[in-house]
Amino acid sequence: MLQGRAGRLRSDYHVEIAEHGLAELAVRVRGRADDRIELNDHIRLNGTVDQTQLETLMAHGLTSDQAIELVISGMLRTAPTGSA
């Protein structure tokens, strides 16, 4: 939405991604004055994180949750953006 006013806009995306799947969510909205825009993206990765990577990170002092978060963050940073 790039013309006019958003007014009140609420967007909730719930995406489930299978192993080896890919999802790209993109929203472009222009708000001004007293427009209220609320965007919520929820992505569930339904696959496995490589156990060897987790064990290596945990051997360096990370907890299991920290190791998983680091691996997923790295995957998200290296995912193709599709931008022109």
PyMOL Python script that loads the backbone (N, CA, C, O; Angstrom):
from pymol import cmd

cmd.read_pdbstr("""\
ATOM      1  N   MET A   1       0.854  -1.162   0.000  1.00  0.00           N
ATOM      2  CA  MET A   1       0.000   0.000   0.000  1.00  0.00           C
ATOM      3  C   MET A   1       0.903   1.228   0.000  1.00  0.00           C
ATOM      4  O   MET A   1       1.524   1.548   1.013  1.00  0.00           O
ATOM      5  N   LEU A   2       0.972   1.902  -1.115  1.00  0.00           N
ATOM      6  CA  LEU A   2       1.877   3.041  -1.220  1.00  0.00           C
ATOM      7  C   LEU A   2       1.153   4.345  -1.530  1.00  0.00           C
ATOM      8  O   LEU A   2       1.787   5.399  -1.576  1.00  0.00           O
ATOM      9  N   GLN A   3      -0.160   4.296  -1.742  1.00  0.00           N
ATOM     10  CA  GLN A   3      -0.927   5.512  -2.005  1.00  0.00           C
ATOM     11  C   GLN A   3      -2.063   5.609  -0.995  1.00  0.00           C
ATOM     12  O   GLN A   3      -2.519   4.599  -0.459  1.00  0.00           O
ATOM     13  N   GLY A   4      -2.500   6.796  -0.751  1.00  0.00           N
ATOM     14  CA  GLY A   4      -3.584   7.007   0.201  1.00  0.00           C
ATOM     15  C   GLY A   4      -3.094   6.866   1.624  1.00  0.00           C
ATOM     16  O   GLY A   4      -1.900   6.986   1.900  1.00  0.00           O
ATOM     17  N   ARG A   5      -4.040   6.606   2.538  1.00  0.00           N
ATOM     18  CA  ARG A   5      -3.700   6.460   3.957  1.00  0.00           C
ATOM     19  C   ARG A   5      -3.998   5.057   4.425  1.00  0.00           C
ATOM     20  O   ARG A   5      -4.948   4.418   3.974  1.00  0.00           O
ATOM     21  N   ALA A   6      -3.184   4.598   5.324  1.00  0.00           N
ATOM     22  CA  ALA A   6      -3.383   3.263   5.870  1.00  0.00           C
ATOM     23  C   ALA A   6      -4.538   3.247   6.865  1.00  0.00           C
ATOM     24  O   ALA A   6      -5.246   2.246   6.982  1.00  0.00           O
ATOM     25  N   GLY A   7      -4.730   4.344   7.575  1.00  0.00           N
ATOM     26  CA  GLY A   7      -5.756   4.357   8.622  1.00  0.00           C
ATOM     27  C   GLY A   7      -5.355   3.384   9.711  1.00  0.00           C
ATOM     28  O   GLY A   7      -4.316   3.554  10.348  1.00  0.00           O
ATOM     29  N   ARG A   8      -6.168   2.373   9.926  1.00  0.00           N
ATOM     30  CA  ARG A   8      -5.825   1.312  10.881  1.00  0.00           C
ATOM     31  C   ARG A   8      -5.568   0.041  10.084  1.00  0.00           C
ATOM     32  O   ARG A   8      -6.452  -0.451   9.382  1.00  0.00           O
ATOM     33  N   LEU A   9      -4.362  -0.481  10.195  1.00  0.00           N
ATOM     34  CA  LEU A   9      -3.986  -1.679   9.473  1.00  0.00           C
ATOM     35  C   LEU A   9      -3.311  -2.645  10.425  1.00  0.00           C
ATOM     36  O   LEU A   9      -2.358  -2.295  11.120  1.00  0.00           O
ATOM     37  N   ARG A  10      -3.814  -3.851  10.444  1.00  0.00           N
ATOM     38  CA  ARG A  10      -3.185  -4.906  11.248  1.00  0.00           C
ATOM     39  C   ARG A  10      -3.000  -6.114  10.340  1.00  0.00           C
ATOM     40  O   ARG A  10      -3.930  -6.550   9.661  1.00  0.00           O
ATOM     41  N   SER A  11      -1.789  -6.642  10.341  1.00  0.00           N
ATOM     42  CA  SER A  11      -1.467  -7.789   9.504  1.00  0.00           C
ATOM     43  C   SER A  11      -0.800  -8.852  10.366  1.00  0.00           C
ATOM     44  O   SER A  11       0.198  -8.582  11.034  1.00  0.00           O
ATOM     45  N   ASP A  12      -1.351 -10.053  10.349  1.00  0.00           N
ATOM     46  CA  ASP A  12      -0.788 -11.186  11.081  1.00  0.00           C
ATOM     47  C   ASP A  12      -0.516 -12.308  10.097  1.00  0.00           C
ATOM     48  O   ASP A  12      -1.445 -12.871   9.517  1.00  0.00           O
ATOM     49  N   TYR A  13       0.755 -12.635   9.907  1.00  0.00           N
ATOM     50  CA  TYR A  13       1.140 -13.749   9.058  1.00  0.00           C
ATOM     51  C   TYR A  13       1.597 -14.892   9.943  1.00  0.00           C
ATOM     52  O   TYR A  13       2.420 -14.700  10.838  1.00  0.00           O
ATOM     53  N   HIS A  14       1.074 -16.064   9.700  1.00  0.00           N
ATOM     54  CA  HIS A  14       1.519 -17.272  10.381  1.00  0.00           C
ATOM     55  C   HIS A  14       1.946 -18.245   9.290  1.00  0.00           C
ATOM     56  O   HIS A  14       1.124 -18.711   8.500  1.00  0.00           O
ATOM     57  N   VAL A  15       3.242 -18.546   9.257  1.00  0.00           N
ATOM     58  CA  VAL A  15       3.793 -19.381   8.191  1.00  0.00           C
ATOM     59  C   VAL A  15       4.485 -20.590   8.805  1.00  0.00           C
ATOM     60  O   VAL A  15       5.258 -20.460   9.754  1.00  0.00           O
ATOM     61  N   GLU A  16       4.202 -21.763   8.258  1.00  0.00           N
ATOM     62  CA  GLU A  16       4.895 -22.982   8.654  1.00  0.00           C
ATOM     63  C   GLU A  16       5.751 -23.432   7.473  1.00  0.00           C
ATOM     64  O   GLU A  16       5.257 -23.568   6.354  1.00  0.00           O
ATOM     65  N   ILE A  17       7.030 -23.659   7.731  1.00  0.00           N
ATOM     66  CA  ILE A  17       7.963 -24.019   6.669  1.00  0.00           C
ATOM     67  C   ILE A  17       8.470 -25.437   6.920  1.00  0.00           C
ATOM     68  O   ILE A  17       8.995 -25.743   7.991  1.00  0.00           O
ATOM     69  N   ALA A  18       8.304 -26.290   5.921  1.00  0.00           N
ATOM     70  CA  ALA A  18       8.792 -27.662   6.023  1.00  0.00           C
ATOM     71  C   ALA A  18      10.312 -27.671   5.862  1.00  0.00           C
ATOM     72  O   ALA A  18      10.915 -26.691   5.424  1.00  0.00           O
ATOM     73  N   GLU A  19      10.906 -28.793   6.225  1.00  0.00           N
ATOM     74  CA  GLU A  19      12.347 -28.940   6.074  1.00  0.00           C
ATOM     75  C   GLU A  19      12.735 -28.667   4.623  1.00  0.00           C
ATOM     76  O   GLU A  19      12.087 -29.152   3.696  1.00  0.00           O
ATOM     77  N   HIS A  20      13.786 -27.895   4.438  1.00  0.00           N
ATOM     78  CA  HIS A  20      14.290 -27.473   3.128  1.00  0.00           C
ATOM     79  C   HIS A  20      13.350 -26.484   2.439  1.00  0.00           C
ATOM     80  O   HIS A  20      13.514 -26.205   1.252  1.00  0.00           O
ATOM     81  N   GLY A  21      12.372 -25.953   3.167  1.00  0.00           N
ATOM     82  CA  GLY A  21      11.445 -24.988   2.590  1.00  0.00           C
ATOM     83  C   GLY A  21      12.002 -23.580   2.656  1.00  0.00           C
ATOM     84  O   GLY A  21      13.056 -23.341   3.244  1.00  0.00           O
ATOM     85  N   LEU A  22      11.289 -22.660   2.050  1.00  0.00           N
ATOM     86  CA  LEU A  22      11.713 -21.267   1.997  1.00  0.00           C
ATOM     87  C   LEU A  22      10.484 -20.386   2.072  1.00  0.00           C
ATOM     88  O   LEU A  22       9.466 -20.680   1.445  1.00  0.00           O
ATOM     89  N   ALA A  23      10.571 -19.322   2.822  1.00  0.00           N
ATOM     90  CA  ALA A  23       9.485 -18.351   2.889  1.00  0.00           C
ATOM     91  C   ALA A  23      10.081 -16.958   2.831  1.00  0.00           C
ATOM     92  O   ALA A  23      11.128 -16.688   3.421  1.00  0.00           O
ATOM     93  N   GLU A  24       9.411 -16.094   2.126  1.00  0.00           N
ATOM     94  CA  GLU A  24       9.825 -14.691   2.069  1.00  0.00           C
ATOM     95  C   GLU A  24       8.578 -13.849   2.289  1.00  0.00           C
ATOM     96  O   GLU A  24       7.614 -13.940   1.529  1.00  0.00           O
ATOM     97  N   LEU A  25       8.603 -13.037   3.322  1.00  0.00           N
ATOM     98  CA  LEU A  25       7.482 -12.157   3.632  1.00  0.00           C
ATOM     99  C   LEU A  25       7.930 -10.723   3.411  1.00  0.00           C
ATOM    100  O   LEU A  25       8.964 -10.302   3.931  1.00  0.00           O
ATOM    101  N   ALA A  26       7.158  -9.979   2.646  1.00  0.00           N
ATOM    102  CA  ALA A  26       7.503  -8.584   2.380  1.00  0.00           C
ATOM    103  C   ALA A  26       6.236  -7.739   2.441  1.00  0.00           C
ATOM    104  O   ALA A  26       5.211  -8.083   1.852  1.00  0.00           O
ATOM    105  N   VAL A  27       6.327  -6.643   3.156  1.00  0.00           N
ATOM    106  CA  VAL A  27       5.197  -5.729   3.272  1.00  0.00           C
ATOM    107  C   VAL A  27       5.715  -4.316   3.067  1.00  0.00           C
ATOM    108  O   VAL A  27       6.731  -3.926   3.643  1.00  0.00           O
ATOM    109  N   ARG A  28       5.009  -3.550   2.243  1.00  0.00           N
ATOM    110  CA  ARG A  28       5.358  -2.132   2.065  1.00  0.00           C
ATOM    111  C   ARG A  28       4.093  -1.317   2.328  1.00  0.00           C
ATOM    112  O   ARG A  28       3.095  -1.431   1.616  1.00  0.00           O
ATOM    113  N   VAL A  29       4.165  -0.508   3.351  1.00  0.00           N
ATOM    114  CA  VAL A  29       3.034   0.327   3.734  1.00  0.00           C
ATOM    115  C   VAL A  29       3.557   1.697   4.103  1.00  0.00           C
ATOM    116  O   VAL A  29       4.568   1.814   4.796  1.00  0.00           O
ATOM    117  N   ARG A  30       2.888   2.719   3.653  1.00  0.00           N
ATOM    118  CA  ARG A  30       3.256   4.083   4.027  1.00  0.00           C
ATOM    119  C   ARG A  30       2.207   4.594   5.016  1.00  0.00           C
ATOM    120  O   ARG A  30       1.009   4.592   4.735  1.00  0.00           O
ATOM    121  N   GLY A  31       2.686   5.026   6.167  1.00  0.00           N
ATOM    122  CA  GLY A  31       1.800   5.582   7.173  1.00  0.00           C
ATOM    123  C   GLY A  31       2.176   7.022   7.450  1.00  0.00           C
ATOM    124  O   GLY A  31       3.326   7.428   7.279  1.00  0.00           O
ATOM    125  N   ARG A  32       1.193   7.782   7.880  1.00  0.00           N
ATOM    126  CA  ARG A  32       1.477   9.162   8.267  1.00  0.00           C
ATOM    127  C   ARG A  32       0.412   9.641   9.239  1.00  0.00           C
ATOM    128  O   ARG A  32      -0.629   9.011   9.423  1.00  0.00           O
ATOM    129  N   ALA A  33       0.705  10.761   9.845  1.00  0.00           N
ATOM    130  CA  ALA A  33      -0.208  11.387  10.814  1.00  0.00           C
ATOM    131  C   ALA A  33      -0.635  10.372  11.870  1.00  0.00           C
ATOM    132  O   ALA A  33       0.217   9.821  12.565  1.00  0.00           O
ATOM    133  N   ASP A  34      -1.924  10.115  12.004  1.00  0.00           N
ATOM    134  CA  ASP A  34      -2.414   9.232  13.061  1.00  0.00           C
ATOM    135  C   ASP A  34      -2.737   7.822  12.560  1.00  0.00           C
ATOM    136  O   ASP A  34      -3.508   7.105  13.198  1.00  0.00           O
ATOM    137  N   ASP A  35      -2.161   7.421  11.434  1.00  0.00           N
ATOM    138  CA  ASP A  35      -2.331   6.049  10.958  1.00  0.00           C
ATOM    139  C   ASP A  35      -1.771   5.092  12.009  1.00  0.00           C
ATOM    140  O   ASP A  35      -0.800   5.402  12.699  1.00  0.00           O
ATOM    141  N   ARG A  36      -2.387   3.954  12.111  1.00  0.00           N
ATOM    142  CA  ARG A  36      -1.899   2.931  13.048  1.00  0.00           C
ATOM    143  C   ARG A  36      -1.626   1.665  12.249  1.00  0.00           C
ATOM    144  O   ARG A  36      -2.530   1.088  11.644  1.00  0.00           O
ATOM    145  N   ILE A  37      -0.375   1.247  12.256  1.00  0.00           N
ATOM    146  CA  ILE A  37       0.049   0.091  11.476  1.00  0.00           C
ATOM    147  C   ILE A  37       0.693  -0.915  12.420  1.00  0.00           C
ATOM    148  O   ILE A  37       1.624  -0.584  13.154  1.00  0.00           O
ATOM    149  N   GLU A  38       0.192  -2.134  12.394  1.00  0.00           N
ATOM    150  CA  GLU A  38       0.734  -3.200  13.239  1.00  0.00           C
ATOM    151  C   GLU A  38       0.981  -4.427  12.363  1.00  0.00           C
ATOM    152  O   GLU A  38       0.057  -4.972  11.759  1.00  0.00           O
ATOM    153  N   LEU A  39       2.242  -4.851  12.306  1.00  0.00           N
ATOM    154  CA  LEU A  39       2.634  -6.007  11.501  1.00  0.00           C
ATOM    155  C   LEU A  39       3.212  -7.077  12.407  1.00  0.00           C
ATOM    156  O   LEU A  39       4.114  -6.801  13.198  1.00  0.00           O
ATOM    157  N   ASN A  40       2.706  -8.285  12.302  1.00  0.00           N
ATOM    158  CA  ASN A  40       3.190  -9.406  13.106  1.00  0.00           C
ATOM    159  C   ASN A  40       3.473 -10.575  12.192  1.00  0.00           C
ATOM    160  O   ASN A  40       2.575 -11.061  11.505  1.00  0.00           O
ATOM    161  N   ASP A  41       4.719 -11.034  12.174  1.00  0.00           N
ATOM    162  CA  ASP A  41       5.121 -12.179  11.368  1.00  0.00           C
ATOM    163  C   ASP A  41       5.540 -13.302  12.302  1.00  0.00           C
ATOM    164  O   ASP A  41       6.378 -13.106  13.183  1.00  0.00           O
ATOM    165  N   HIS A  42       4.963 -14.464  12.112  1.00  0.00           N
ATOM    166  CA  HIS A  42       5.302 -15.637  12.916  1.00  0.00           C
ATOM    167  C   HIS A  42       5.703 -16.741  11.953  1.00  0.00           C
ATOM    168  O   HIS A  42       4.900 -17.174  11.126  1.00  0.00           O
ATOM    169  N   ILE A  43       6.937 -17.192  12.060  1.00  0.00           N
ATOM    170  CA  ILE A  43       7.440 -18.227  11.163  1.00  0.00           C
ATOM    171  C   ILE A  43       7.917 -19.405  11.996  1.00  0.00           C
ATOM    172  O   ILE A  43       8.732 -19.250  12.906  1.00  0.00           O
ATOM    173  N   ARG A  44       7.403 -20.579  11.677  1.00  0.00           N
ATOM    174  CA  ARG A  44       7.827 -21.796  12.371  1.00  0.00           C
ATOM    175  C   ARG A  44       8.619 -22.642  11.379  1.00  0.00           C
ATOM    176  O   ARG A  44       8.123 -23.010  10.314  1.00  0.00           O
ATOM    177  N   LEU A  45       9.859 -22.941  11.754  1.00  0.00           N
ATOM    178  CA  LEU A  45      10.713 -23.776  10.922  1.00  0.00           C
ATOM    179  C   LEU A  45      10.534 -25.227  11.357  1.00  0.00           C
ATOM    180  O   LEU A  45      10.970 -25.608  12.443  1.00  0.00           O
ATOM    181  N   ASN A  46       9.907 -26.022  10.528  1.00  0.00           N
ATOM    182  CA  ASN A  46       9.651 -27.426  10.849  1.00  0.00           C
ATOM    183  C   ASN A  46      10.686 -28.306  10.165  1.00  0.00           C
ATOM    184  O   ASN A  46      10.391 -28.967   9.170  1.00  0.00           O
ATOM    185  N   GLY A  47      11.859 -28.309  10.686  1.00  0.00           N
ATOM    186  CA  GLY A  47      12.937 -29.113  10.118  1.00  0.00           C
ATOM    187  C   GLY A  47      13.953 -29.346  11.202  1.00  0.00           C
ATOM    188  O   GLY A  47      13.726 -29.011  12.364  1.00  0.00           O
ATOM    189  N   THR A  48      15.030 -29.899  10.838  1.00  0.00           N
ATOM    190  CA  THR A  48      16.067 -30.172  11.839  1.00  0.00           C
ATOM    191  C   THR A  48      17.238 -29.234  11.628  1.00  0.00           C
ATOM    192  O   THR A  48      17.556 -28.847  10.503  1.00  0.00           O
ATOM    193  N   VAL A  49      17.863 -28.881  12.719  1.00  0.00           N
ATOM    194  CA  VAL A  49      19.113 -28.123  12.694  1.00  0.00           C
ATOM    195  C   VAL A  49      20.220 -29.167  12.802  1.00  0.00           C
ATOM    196  O   VAL A  49      20.117 -30.108  13.589  1.00  0.00           O
ATOM    197  N   ASP A  50      21.259 -29.002  12.026  1.00  0.00           N
ATOM    198  CA  ASP A  50      22.349 -29.969  11.977  1.00  0.00           C
ATOM    199  C   ASP A  50      22.935 -30.201  13.375  1.00  0.00           C
ATOM    200  O   ASP A  50      23.417 -29.267  14.016  1.00  0.00           O
ATOM    201  N   GLN A  51      22.888 -31.439  13.831  1.00  0.00           N
ATOM    202  CA  GLN A  51      23.345 -31.795  15.179  1.00  0.00           C
ATOM    203  C   GLN A  51      24.829 -31.510  15.377  1.00  0.00           C
ATOM    204  O   GLN A  51      25.240 -31.108  16.466  1.00  0.00           O
ATOM    205  N   THR A  52      25.636 -31.714  14.342  1.00  0.00           N
ATOM    206  CA  THR A  52      27.077 -31.458  14.446  1.00  0.00           C
ATOM    207  C   THR A  52      27.340 -29.981  14.702  1.00  0.00           C
ATOM    208  O   THR A  52      28.200 -29.634  15.512  1.00  0.00           O
ATOM    209  N   GLN A  53      26.600 -29.103  14.011  1.00  0.00           N
ATOM    210  CA  GLN A  53      26.754 -27.665  14.245  1.00  0.00           C
ATOM    211  C   GLN A  53      26.395 -27.322  15.682  1.00  0.00           C
ATOM    212  O   GLN A  53      27.110 -26.567  16.342  1.00  0.00           O
ATOM    213  N   LEU A  54      25.292 -27.875  16.167  1.00  0.00           N
ATOM    214  CA  LEU A  54      24.870 -27.592  17.540  1.00  0.00           C
ATOM    215  C   LEU A  54      25.916 -28.055  18.544  1.00  0.00           C
ATOM    216  O   LEU A  54      26.264 -27.320  19.468  1.00  0.00           O
ATOM    217  N   GLU A  55      26.411 -29.262  18.365  1.00  0.00           N
ATOM    218  CA  GLU A  55      27.400 -29.790  19.303  1.00  0.00           C
ATOM    219  C   GLU A  55      28.680 -28.964  19.299  1.00  0.00           C
ATOM    220  O   GLU A  55      29.285 -28.749  20.349  1.00  0.00           O
ATOM    221  N   THR A  56      29.095 -28.499  18.120  1.00  0.00           N
ATOM    222  CA  THR A  56      30.296 -27.670  18.025  1.00  0.00           C
ATOM    223  C   THR A  56      30.103 -26.358  18.770  1.00  0.00           C
ATOM    224  O   THR A  56      30.983 -25.925  19.513  1.00  0.00           O
ATOM    225  N   LEU A  57      28.941 -25.722  18.568  1.00  0.00           N
ATOM    226  CA  LEU A  57      28.672 -24.451  19.252  1.00  0.00           C
ATOM    227  C   LEU A  57      28.544 -24.648  20.763  1.00  0.00           C
ATOM    228  O   LEU A  57      29.012 -23.822  21.547  1.00  0.00           O
ATOM    229  N   MET A  58      27.913 -25.738  21.159  1.00  0.00           N
ATOM    230  CA  MET A  58      27.761 -26.008  22.582  1.00  0.00           C
ATOM    231  C   MET A  58      29.115 -26.328  23.228  1.00  0.00           C
ATOM    232  O   MET A  58      29.321 -26.031  24.404  1.00  0.00           O
ATOM    233  N   ALA A  59      30.024 -26.921  22.479  1.00  0.00           N
ATOM    234  CA  ALA A  59      31.375 -27.187  22.993  1.00  0.00           C
ATOM    235  C   ALA A  59      32.131 -25.891  23.247  1.00  0.00           C
ATOM    236  O   ALA A  59      33.082 -25.858  24.028  1.00  0.00           O
ATOM    237  N   HIS A  60      31.698 -24.818  22.575  1.00  0.00           N
ATOM    238  CA  HIS A  60      32.313 -23.504  22.783  1.00  0.00           C
ATOM    239  C   HIS A  60      31.576 -22.684  23.846  1.00  0.00           C
ATOM    240  O   HIS A  60      31.833 -21.490  23.999  1.00  0.00           O
ATOM    241  N   GLY A  61      30.666 -23.322  24.574  1.00  0.00           N
ATOM    242  CA  GLY A  61      30.049 -22.666  25.721  1.00  0.00           C
ATOM    243  C   GLY A  61      28.631 -22.154  25.528  1.00  0.00           C
ATOM    244  O   GLY A  61      28.065 -21.580  26.458  1.00  0.00           O
ATOM    245  N   LEU A  62      28.036 -22.341  24.357  1.00  0.00           N
ATOM    246  CA  LEU A  62      26.666 -21.887  24.156  1.00  0.00           C
ATOM    247  C   LEU A  62      25.686 -22.922  24.688  1.00  0.00           C
ATOM    248  O   LEU A  62      25.968 -24.120  24.671  1.00  0.00           O
ATOM    249  N   THR A  63      24.549 -22.464  25.153  1.00  0.00           N
ATOM    250  CA  THR A  63      23.489 -23.391  25.533  1.00  0.00           C
ATOM    251  C   THR A  63      22.847 -23.922  24.254  1.00  0.00           C
ATOM    252  O   THR A  63      23.092 -23.399  23.166  1.00  0.00           O
ATOM    253  N   SER A  64      22.039 -24.947  24.388  1.00  0.00           N
ATOM    254  CA  SER A  64      21.352 -25.514  23.233  1.00  0.00           C
ATOM    255  C   SER A  64      20.489 -24.462  22.542  1.00  0.00           C
ATOM    256  O   SER A  64      20.512 -24.348  21.316  1.00  0.00           O
ATOM    257  N   ASP A  65      19.722 -23.689  23.327  1.00  0.00           N
ATOM    258  CA  ASP A  65      18.864 -22.641  22.753  1.00  0.00           C
ATOM    259  C   ASP A  65      19.687 -21.568  22.041  1.00  0.00           C
ATOM    260  O   ASP A  65      19.314 -21.112  20.960  1.00  0.00           O
ATOM    261  N   GLN A  66      20.815 -21.162  22.652  1.00  0.00           N
ATOM    262  CA  GLN A  66      21.670 -20.151  22.022  1.00  0.00           C
ATOM    263  C   GLN A  66      22.256 -20.665  20.710  1.00  0.00           C
ATOM    264  O   GLN A  66      22.338 -19.930  19.726  1.00  0.00           O
ATOM    265  N   ALA A  67      22.661 -21.932  20.705  1.00  0.00           N
ATOM    266  CA  ALA A  67      23.235 -22.524  19.498  1.00  0.00           C
ATOM    267  C   ALA A  67      22.201 -22.582  18.376  1.00  0.00           C
ATOM    268  O   ALA A  67      22.508 -22.240  17.233  1.00  0.00           O
ATOM    269  N   ILE A  68      20.990 -23.008  18.689  1.00  0.00           N
ATOM    270  CA  ILE A  68      19.920 -23.071  17.684  1.00  0.00           C
ATOM    271  C   ILE A  68      19.623 -21.689  17.147  1.00  0.00           C
ATOM    272  O   ILE A  68      19.485 -21.511  15.936  1.00  0.00           O
ATOM    273  N   GLU A  69      19.522 -20.702  18.033  1.00  0.00           N
ATOM    274  CA  GLU A  69      19.251 -19.325  17.609  1.00  0.00           C
ATOM    275  C   GLU A  69      20.346 -18.805  16.687  1.00  0.00           C
ATOM    276  O   GLU A  69      20.055 -18.139  15.694  1.00  0.00           O
ATOM    277  N   LEU A  70      21.591 -19.102  17.004  1.00  0.00           N
ATOM    278  CA  LEU A  70      22.711 -18.652  16.181  1.00  0.00           C
ATOM    279  C   LEU A  70      22.672 -19.284  14.789  1.00  0.00           C
ATOM    280  O   LEU A  70      22.890 -18.601  13.788  1.00  0.00           O
ATOM    281  N   VAL A  71      22.397 -20.580  14.728  1.00  0.00           N
ATOM    282  CA  VAL A  71      22.321 -21.267  13.433  1.00  0.00           C
ATOM    283  C   VAL A  71      21.188 -20.693  12.587  1.00  0.00           C
ATOM    284  O   VAL A  71      21.373 -20.420  11.401  1.00  0.00           O
ATOM    285  N   ILE A  72      20.028 -20.513  13.189  1.00  0.00           N
ATOM    286  CA  ILE A  72      18.875 -19.980  12.446  1.00  0.00           C
ATOM    287  C   ILE A  72      19.127 -18.545  12.014  1.00  0.00           C
ATOM    288  O   ILE A  72      18.787 -18.172  10.891  1.00  0.00           O
ATOM    289  N   SER A  73      19.715 -17.736  12.882  1.00  0.00           N
ATOM    290  CA  SER A  73      20.043 -16.354  12.508  1.00  0.00           C
ATOM    291  C   SER A  73      20.979 -16.327  11.310  1.00  0.00           C
ATOM    292  O   SER A  73      20.812 -15.509  10.406  1.00  0.00           O
ATOM    293  N   GLY A  74      21.962 -17.218  11.303  1.00  0.00           N
ATOM    294  CA  GLY A  74      22.885 -17.308  10.175  1.00  0.00           C
ATOM    295  C   GLY A  74      22.174 -17.714   8.902  1.00  0.00           C
ATOM    296  O   GLY A  74      22.475 -17.196   7.827  1.00  0.00           O
ATOM    297  N   MET A  75      21.225 -18.644   9.013  1.00  0.00           N
ATOM    298  CA  MET A  75      20.462 -19.070   7.838  1.00  0.00           C
ATOM    299  C   MET A  75      19.631 -17.911   7.290  1.00  0.00           C
ATOM    300  O   MET A  75      19.528 -17.737   6.075  1.00  0.00           O
ATOM    301  N   LEU A  76      19.046 -17.131   8.173  1.00  0.00           N
ATOM    302  CA  LEU A  76      18.205 -16.013   7.733  1.00  0.00           C
ATOM    303  C   LEU A  76      19.046 -14.907   7.080  1.00  0.00           C
ATOM    304  O   LEU A  76      18.604 -14.269   6.124  1.00  0.00           O
ATOM    305  N   ARG A  77      20.258 -14.687   7.600  1.00  0.00           N
ATOM    306  CA  ARG A  77      21.129 -13.642   7.016  1.00  0.00           C
ATOM    307  C   ARG A  77      21.622 -14.031   5.634  1.00  0.00           C
ATOM    308  O   ARG A  77      21.852 -13.158   4.797  1.00  0.00           O
ATOM    309  N   THR A  78      21.790 -15.330   5.375  1.00  0.00           N
ATOM    310  CA  THR A  78      22.321 -15.755   4.096  1.00  0.00           C
ATOM    311  C   THR A  78      21.239 -16.146   3.096  1.00  0.00           C
ATOM    312  O   THR A  78      21.551 -16.515   1.964  1.00  0.00           O
ATOM    313  N   ALA A  79      19.972 -16.072   3.498  1.00  0.00           N
ATOM    314  CA  ALA A  79      18.879 -16.430   2.585  1.00  0.00           C
ATOM    315  C   ALA A  79      18.784 -15.395   1.474  1.00  0.00           C
ATOM    316  O   ALA A  79      19.022 -14.211   1.713  1.00  0.00           O
ATOM    317  N   PRO A  80      18.438 -15.825   0.259  1.00  0.00           N
ATOM    318  CA  PRO A  80      18.289 -14.863  -0.843  1.00  0.00           C
ATOM    319  C   PRO A  80      17.134 -13.919  -0.557  1.00  0.00           C
ATOM    320  O   PRO A  80      16.096 -14.328  -0.036  1.00  0.00           O
ATOM    321  N   THR A  81      17.325 -12.650  -0.903  1.00  0.00           N
ATOM    322  CA  THR A  81      16.310 -11.640  -0.611  1.00  0.00           C
ATOM    323  C   THR A  81      15.362 -11.396  -1.758  1.00  0.00           C
ATOM    324  O   THR A  81      14.242 -10.934  -1.537  1.00  0.00           O
ATOM    325  N   GLY A  82      15.765 -11.689  -2.963  1.00  0.00           N
ATOM    326  CA  GLY A  82      14.903 -11.475  -4.117  1.00  0.00           C
ATOM    327  C   GLY A  82      14.741 -10.019  -4.480  1.00  0.00           C
ATOM    328  O   GLY A  82      13.880  -9.672  -5.290  1.00  0.00           O
ATOM    329  N   SER A  83      15.561  -9.153  -3.889  1.00  0.00           N
ATOM    330  CA  SER A  83      15.444  -7.727  -4.191  1.00  0.00           C
ATOM    331  C   SER A  83      16.076  -7.418  -5.547  1.00  0.00           C
ATOM    332  O   SER A  83      17.021  -8.073  -5.984  1.00  0.00           O
ATOM    333  N   ALA A  84      15.527  -6.413  -6.181  1.00  0.00           N
ATOM    334  CA  ALA A  84      16.035  -6.031  -7.514  1.00  0.00           C
ATOM    335  C   ALA A  84      17.028  -4.905  -7.393  1.00  0.00           C
ATOM    336  O   ALA A  84      17.565  -4.445  -8.401  1.00  0.00           O
TER     337      ALA A  84
END
""", "prot")
cmd.dss("prot")
cmd.show_as("cartoon", "prot")
cmd.util.cbc("prot")
cmd.orient("prot")
